[in-house]
Amino acid sequence: MGYLLEVIDRAAVDSKTVTFLAGESTERVTWAQLCEEGRAVAAALQTRGLQPGGSVAIMSLALRQSVTAAIGSWLSGASVTFVPTPARTMNLETYLAITRTRLERLGISLLLIGSPWEEAISSFRQGRVTVERLEQVIHEAYVLSPQQVDNYEVPVVRLEDTAVLQLTSGTTSRPRAVRVSHANLAANIAAIMSATGGETGPRRMLSWLPLFHDMGLVGGLMLPMARSNCDLVLFSPQDYLARPMTWLQHVSFYKATSTAAPASAYALAARLLPRTPRLDLSTVRLALCGGDMIAPEVMDSFIAAAKPHGFDPCALTPAYGLAEATLAVTMSPFGRGPRSDDVDAEILEQRGRAVPIKDMAVTQESRATSYLDMRCPRVHRLSMLGRPVDGTDVRIVDESTGSVIADRTVGHVEVRGLSVAEPFRADVVDQAAGRTTAGWFRTGDIGYLVEGELVLTGRAKDIIILGGRNIYPDDVEQAAEDVADVRSGNSVAFAIRSSDRHAEEGLAVAVESRSTDHDRLRAEITASVQARLGVSPRAVFVLEPGSIPKTSSGKVQRQLTARRLTS
């Protein structure tokens, strides 16, 4: 029996609850009831001809219906794909056309469309994908007779069969698809459990993360379902975006012991918490942070803002993961709290070596016969993201030779292991990330290792080279966001050329702000970047909120922003 079917069988006798929050409404059901409803959906899908090995896509914002449909699809032996919702800057017709093409390329057997997309059903039916109304399928499952439900046939599912066709975010390329098997999920979920306290780990998870993202689907739904005796509270990403403080307000109200979010959400919370009435965050044992680059300054600011609300700093857990590895690749030790590696910024940028500031007095590099030993080092802080989870290996390699390089030397991050999924098709994997030798997968990220712990420095495609220095856009963006009135998580740094095509690249920064004093913002952003990095932006763009394009999972798209602002 496939891994997820075993998980659902165990959850079907679990008395713990799943709470769905949608606006002002609340629905609470037991895992047992939810799985029984999923079994009825599986029977309904089988009567519609869905076969083991089929693939179901779910396009809906209705959380309970979507989760029930996913459980029913897995119980029918099919794989599941949650369709990403459109980014805020995306035209609706463009989104629908791209989605139709993408689902046809994936060979989806059945598309279930629910609220608020029902009006798009007719346009999807013009393609090659079978389309059904999600609400109708759920309704039919509820009215099936006991005999019809009893006629449900347990499918034959192997560990190597596909459980999820996961669409990646596409921050540096067009979105790709990876084929996550039952075996991949079994390995990664077991590894996450082991890394987060095992059987004694957190028992009440709260998540607003979208189910079309690996952190929301695997970490926010499958992990609590697989961890016996675990309550789960789910609420809509749209509700979070409308009122970001509902995240921590719900954590407080429901006494959640674990939650997860990208670094941008923690940065925004750090700004909002000082203006928020007292919350009770004392129950949180695990606050996972992943999904994008994690600045130590963000971790510090969140801890400072959350401690008055009872938050334990040791609960904050930076991690690194990607859809191609199912979810988790590395995790900071459970209960340790965030740590940073403080290195000499100029040596990092010019030589690709991460020399700790505390070691500068005794390193050969600090005694080099150059201007470097005549200066006060500029400190660059980088988050330590922990060791690889069980069953996963990480190495750093030289870009040109592919050979493994020494600790504290910056190179390309490659991973391999039981959790690393197969690409759906070779033609949807770009050249920046893909399989190399002996099963290693090149992630497209760059970084280094310190005594087995991973430290990321950026994305390979996004590095800006100025005067022989590697400028990491995350550092520029953090400096820009230190300026008042710049929206957290809404800044982009990229390279720009002057009208002279032979001139060296310069640095450009784009930020979102509600302030109308653009001249002040440009001056303060320029000063902040100069103070942090020793380089001044050639151009600073101040944009209206919602102007910077993002992926479906909320990550800024640097290359697309650059094209839009410089074309």
Secondary structure in CASP SS format (residue, H / E / C, confidence):
PFRMAT SS
TARGET T0000
AUTHOR 0000-0000-0000
METHOD secondary structure of the structure
MODEL  1
M C 1.00
G C 1.00
Y H 1.00
L H 1.00
L H 1.00
E H 1.00
V H 1.00
I H 1.00
D H 1.00
R H 1.00
A H 1.00
A C 1.00
V C 1.00
D C 1.00
S C 1.00
K C 1.00
T E 1.00
V E 1.00
T E 1.00
F E 1.00
L E 1.00
A E 1.00
G C 1.00
E C 1.00
S E 1.00
T E 1.00
E E 1.00
R E 1.00
V E 1.00
T E 1.00
W H 1.00
A H 1.00
Q H 1.00
L H 1.00
C H 1.00
E H 1.00
E H 1.00
G H 1.00
R H 1.00
A H 1.00
V H 1.00
A H 1.00
A H 1.00
A H 1.00
L H 1.00
Q H 1.00
T H 1.00
R C 1.00
G C 1.00
L C 1.00
Q C 1.00
P C 1.00
G C 1.00
G C 1.00
S E 1.00
V E 1.00
A E 1.00
I E 1.00
M E 1.00
S C 1.00
L C 1.00
A C 1.00
L H 1.00
R H 1.00
Q H 1.00
S H 1.00
V H 1.00
T H 1.00
A H 1.00
A H 1.00
I H 1.00
G H 1.00
S H 1.00
W H 1.00
L H 1.00
S C 1.00
G C 1.00
A C 1.00
S E 1.00
V E 1.00
T E 1.00
F E 1.00
V C 1.00
P C 1.00
T C 1.00
P C 1.00
A C 1.00
R C 1.00
T C 1.00
M C 1.00
N C 1.00
L H 1.00
E H 1.00
T H 1.00
Y H 1.00
L H 1.00
A H 1.00
I H 1.00
T H 1.00
R H 1.00
T H 1.00
R H 1.00
L H 1.00
E H 1.00
R H 1.00
L H 1.00
G C 1.00
I C 1.00
S C 1.00
L E 1.00
L E 1.00
L E 1.00
I E 1.00
G C 1.00
S C 1.00
P C 1.00
W C 1.00
E H 1.00
E H 1.00
A H 1.00
I H 1.00
S H 1.00
S H 1.00
F H 1.00
R C 1.00
Q C 1.00
G C 1.00
R C 1.00
V C 1.00
T E 1.00
V E 1.00
E E 1.00
R E 1.00
L H 1.00
E H 1.00
Q H 1.00
V H 1.00
I H 1.00
H H 1.00
E H 1.00
A H 1.00
Y H 1.00
V H 1.00
L C 1.00
S C 1.00
P H 1.00
Q H 1.00
Q H 1.00
V H 1.00
D H 1.00
N C 1.00
Y C 1.00
E C 1.00
V C 1.00
P C 1.00
V C 1.00
V C 1.00
R C 1.00
L C 1.00
E C 1.00
D C 1.00
T E 1.00
A E 1.00
V E 1.00
L E 1.00
Q E 1.00
L E 1.00
T C 1.00
S C 1.00
G C 1.00
T C 1.00
T C 1.00
S C 1.00
R C 1.00
P C 1.00
R C 1.00
A E 1.00
V E 1.00
R E 1.00
V E 1.00
S E 1.00
H H 1.00
A H 1.00
N H 1.00
L H 1.00
A H 1.00
A H 1.00
N H 1.00
I H 1.00
A H 1.00
A H 1.00
I H 1.00
M H 1.00
S H 1.00
A H 1.00
T C 1.00
G C 1.00
G H 1.00
E H 1.00
T H 1.00
G C 1.00
P C 1.00
R C 1.00
R E 1.00
M E 1.00
L E 1.00
S E 1.00
W C 1.00
L C 1.00
P C 1.00
L C 1.00
F C 1.00
H C 1.00
D H 1.00
M H 1.00
G H 1.00
L H 1.00
V H 1.00
G H 1.00
G H 1.00
L H 1.00
M H 1.00
L H 1.00
P H 1.00
M H 1.00
A H 1.00
R C 1.00
S C 1.00
N C 1.00
C C 1.00
D E 1.00
L E 1.00
V E 1.00
L E 1.00
F E 1.00
S C 1.00
P H 1.00
Q H 1.00
D H 1.00
Y H 1.00
L H 1.00
A H 1.00
R C 1.00
P C 1.00
M C 1.00
T H 1.00
W H 1.00
L H 1.00
Q H 1.00
H H 1.00
V H 1.00
S H 1.00
F H 1.00
Y C 1.00
K C 1.00
A C 1.00
T C 1.00
S E 1.00
T E 1.00
A E 1.00
A E 1.00
P E 1.00
A H 1.00
S H 1.00
A H 1.00
Y H 1.00
A H 1.00
L H 1.00
A H 1.00
A H 1.00
R H 1.00
L H 1.00
L H 1.00
P H 1.00
R H 1.00
T C 1.00
P C 1.00
R C 1.00
L C 1.00
D C 1.00
L C 1.00
S C 1.00
T C 1.00
V C 1.00
R C 1.00
L E 1.00
A E 1.00
L E 1.00
C E 1.00
G E 1.00
G C 1.00
D C 1.00
M C 1.00
I C 1.00
A C 1.00
P H 1.00
E H 1.00
V H 1.00
M H 1.00
D H 1.00
S H 1.00
F H 1.00
I H 1.00
A H 1.00
A H 1.00
A H 1.00
K H 1.00
P H 1.00
H H 1.00
G C 1.00
F C 1.00
D C 1.00
P H 1.00
C H 1.00
A H 1.00
L E 1.00
T E 1.00
P E 1.00
A E 1.00
Y E 1.00
G E 1.00
L C 1.00
A H 1.00
E H 1.00
A H 1.00
T C 1.00
L C 1.00
A E 1.00
V E 1.00
T E 1.00
M E 1.00
S C 1.00
P C 1.00
F C 1.00
G C 1.00
R C 1.00
G C 1.00
P C 1.00
R C 1.00
S E 1.00
D E 1.00
D E 1.00
V E 1.00
D E 1.00
A H 1.00
E H 1.00
I H 1.00
L H 1.00
E H 1.00
Q H 1.00
R H 1.00
G C 1.00
R E 1.00
A C 1.00
V C 1.00
P E 1.00
I H 1.00
K H 1.00
D H 1.00
M C 1.00
A C 1.00
V C 1.00
T C 1.00
Q C 1.00
E H 1.00
S H 1.00
R H 1.00
A C 1.00
T C 1.00
S C 1.00
Y H 1.00
L H 1.00
D H 1.00
M H 1.00
R C 1.00
C C 1.00
P C 1.00
R C 1.00
V E 1.00
H E 1.00
R E 1.00
L E 1.00
S E 1.00
M E 1.00
L C 1.00
G C 1.00
R E 1.00
P E 1.00
V C 1.00
D C 1.00
G C 1.00
T E 1.00
D E 1.00
V E 1.00
R E 1.00
I E 1.00
V E 1.00
D C 1.00
E C 1.00
S C 1.00
T C 1.00
G C 1.00
S C 1.00
V E 1.00
I C 1.00
A C 1.00
D C 1.00
R C 1.00
T E 1.00
V C 1.00
G E 1.00
H E 1.00
V E 1.00
E E 1.00
V E 1.00
R E 1.00
G E 1.00
L C 1.00
S C 1.00
V C 1.00
A C 1.00
E E 1.00
P E 1.00
F C 1.00
R C 1.00
A H 1.00
D H 1.00
V H 1.00
V C 1.00
D C 1.00
Q C 1.00
A C 1.00
A C 1.00
G E 1.00
R E 1.00
T C 1.00
T H 1.00
A H 1.00
G H 1.00
W C 1.00
F E 1.00
R E 1.00
T E 1.00
G E 1.00
D E 1.00
I E 1.00
G E 1.00
Y E 1.00
L E 1.00
V E 1.00
E C 1.00
G C 1.00
E E 1.00
L E 1.00
V E 1.00
L E 1.00
T E 1.00
G E 1.00
R E 1.00
A H 1.00
K H 1.00
D H 1.00
I C 1.00
I E 1.00
I E 1.00
L E 1.00
G C 1.00
G C 1.00
R E 1.00
N E 1.00
I E 1.00
Y C 1.00
P H 1.00
D H 1.00
D H 1.00
V H 1.00
E H 1.00
Q H 1.00
A H 1.00
A H 1.00
E H 1.00
D C 1.00
V C 1.00
A C 1.00
D C 1.00
V C 1.00
R C 1.00
S C 1.00
G C 1.00
N C 1.00
S E 1.00
V E 1.00
A E 1.00
F E 1.00
A E 1.00
I E 1.00
R C 1.00
S C 1.00
S C 1.00
D C 1.00
R C 1.00
H C 1.00
A C 1.00
E C 1.00
E C 1.00
G E 1.00
L E 1.00
A E 1.00
V E 1.00
A E 1.00
V E 1.00
E E 1.00
S C 1.00
R C 1.00
S C 1.00
T C 1.00
D C 1.00
H H 1.00
D H 1.00
R H 1.00
L H 1.00
R H 1.00
A H 1.00
E H 1.00
I H 1.00
T H 1.00
A H 1.00
S H 1.00
V H 1.00
Q H 1.00
A H 1.00
R H 1.00
L H 1.00
G C 1.00
V C 1.00
S C 1.00
P C 1.00
R C 1.00
A E 1.00
V E 1.00
F E 1.00
V E 1.00
L E 1.00
E C 1.00
P C 1.00
G C 1.00
S C 1.00
I C 1.00
P C 1.00
K E 1.00
T C 1.00
S C 1.00
S C 1.00
G C 1.00
K C 1.00
V E 1.00
Q C 1.00
R H 1.00
Q H 1.00
L H 1.00
T H 1.00
A H 1.00
R H 1.00
R H 1.00
L H 1.00
T H 1.00
S C 1.00
END
